[in-house]
Amino acid sequence: MIFVYILIILLAVIWLYLFLLYPGKSRKERMRVFTQYYIAHRGLFDNDTPAPENTRRAFRKAAGADFGIELDVQLTRDNQVIVIHDYDLNRTSGINQKVSDCTFKMFQEYRIFSSNEQVPGFSEVLSLINGTVPLIVELKSKSVSDAKLCERVSQCLDTYNGPFCIESFSPLIVNWFRVHRPEYLRGFLSTDYFKDRACSTPLPSSLRASIVLSIQKFILTNCLMNFLIRPDFIAYNIHYKNQLSYRICTGLFGIVKAGWTIKNEEELQTAKSSFDVIIFDSFLP
């Protein structure tokens, strides 16, 4: 009898796990256009040239070479949507300023790396691309649920004529679009938070906070918010493509697989057999 109880509990746990992992009905046909292009991460850039990352020139180069484009968006202090990856200007402009503390006008005074490029406004970039190539928009925020950013980005995209999708590391940001813009294609960005040093956060000294952070890492690594956000694709770090939940989600449920970020020809050849959407930088595929 104990064996029966154990079996029932085990089956219930497996059912719950698969329920949490299930991404919902596929919209693969609409995602097909993204599989037909290599996607240039932050544009076709080289930070040592006049076309550094997330700049107008890098986007022109990518579109001119017939590559899709991935870019990052954030809000300025005066709630303007700009295209920039980092949360501060230390790396890109050598300025000790947080993005959230700067107005849009202030960004016009700064230059990106050694170029003459400025941090562009999102609307301007949309006009520049003008639907010529597919566009992946990553929403970046230190808040797990940034409704203002979501609203401002959607206002820009509502009138955009061209293939695009949104993605975020935050499930709650992705869920905002499921609720408020269900017609938008949406994706969840993830990695193995226990192994990926670039995305890892050191455990705090408090035992309670450490447990909470470990649970968060477990949920995000294993894509266990899929039941809520219903993503059209999972964008996963290529170095952790064998992570169990990711493999089950993409293999059993057949969700579209996007790989980030391919940085050389060897990784490209490996990624072609593992991912539907290829996001690259640092070389020409």
Summary of the structure (lengths in Angstrom):
residues: 285
radius of gyration: 19.7
end to end distance: 59.7
largest distance: 74.4
contacts: 913
relative contact order: 0.14
helix: 42%
strand: 18%
